[in-house]
């Protein structure tokens, strides 16, 4: 079992936790496609829990490496960008919008996905494996996902109109690449 604690091993303990995050994100995506939104959200949160632990394990056992950084960003893209956007698209936009507003919502979804991807790529090329800054510059994608979950809940319980969701998604997408400083947990 020593292989689990070798940083050069692609299947070390930290990367296995990241792979569970990816698996949870894939299951969440499938559940959204089946309109099983509550189950999808549960799997998204499971992925989020494993995302927290993969970094802690990598730092505790000195398992950080370039492969792990890239794998973690792929997992973040799936679980914290694609899943929440797909959830809002299916549960709010498809269900409640049409015509101009649906086209705008579709463009907004693409904007958010590109914003999240840009943020993750920028993070990867400007950081080194194992390095942890005191602050993130811009809202990190997991926090962006949490904000989108809150927007989804507000729409699901009719606290806000579906059209408002579009503008909140644009705002959160902008925050991903802004100069706002967010303290690293």
Steps between C-alpha positions, in 0.01 A plus 500: 500500500807723498413605143212705641751735663741556210458838329616368160223238499197623305279286725627635832258566786437867412434423133262218593295750700501729195379209286207449738418869448504441122279192540251693713495779240430251221218341698358845577506583128313182418243567773439851361440348157231285665346806674592353838627829636507417872712190441727699268553763768582230756769356271635848427541561873669160541744607229556826685584315822757288319644816342566639848671183616715438191690825558538438872631148437738623228649759737511274806680216322700715253321343203465817292625479144415646160278204409295552817465873431366432150274218619358722775424777250322254273293383798427863596391578143260208497361526854508876558446644154319256270273334758350818651459663157336187360273481806384860458466455126278191535306592812451873444568608144352204307206477738407870512646701213446520127572730208741787563544418870590138426759611242645747751502229770682265261762764420536574872559131573775489238648820646510345848662178374768699315555722807544195723734332254705818462530532876620142541753526218633828637528344846693202360754705309558747782543260793741224594411154632463502877495881523213656696444874492335687786240650264344402170475781247151467357232270630621137488282261300378304807371825654350595162318166503365564849374841386332336199338238729356784706371667183347168392329458838366856485355427155367156600312652793385793282686757708646636176377487142685290237601821320679618817696172498653603168637824642626334819681237290667779300606671823641183656677414173660845504605454865693183410754711309475823696757652737283423804714342773357192670678354802625145449338265755 
